[in-house]
Each structure stands twice: as structure tokens, then as C-alpha cells.
Amino acid sequence: MAIKTLKPTKPAEKVPDPMEFIEARSAPKELEPASEPEADTRKSQRFFVYMDKPLLARIDRECRRRGGIGRSVLLRQLAAEHLPE
């Protein structure tokens, strides 16, 4: 016959009072002031552009026509050619 041992019970955790939260009586934690973001030293940044399928097909055709270059290369080239300085 096995002897059962009782496991020690954990001390009761303090349950926060919801009314303190609602009435904002609980002391807020001190927030550290936000540090200034460091200057970005990269030469470029990524961003997403969503395009519909017909436009994407036109871009792919132009990429193939220009020797199989990638979409991003084509878009950068077109932007450099057509945007003023």
C-alpha cells in the first residue's frame, strides 16, 4: 500500500482589486522617458507596396523585356528616371 504525501500549498497570491484599477487608485509605475531614436545609418529603407495583379503582370513583362531584372530593381530605376531631383 502506497503512502500518500501531501504537497505543501503555495502561499496565496495577492489578487489585485479590480475596483482599484477602475478608479485608478493603484499607483502607476514610473515610466522612463523615451530615448531619442538613433539616427538611421543605412542608405535605404524597406517599405511595402501592394499592387493589383494586372499591374504586377505589366511590371513582370517589363522586367523580362529589360533582361530579367528584378521587380525592385525596375521600380528603383523607374523612380530614379522619372522623379525630379
Beta strands, then each sheet from edge to edge (+ up, - down):
end
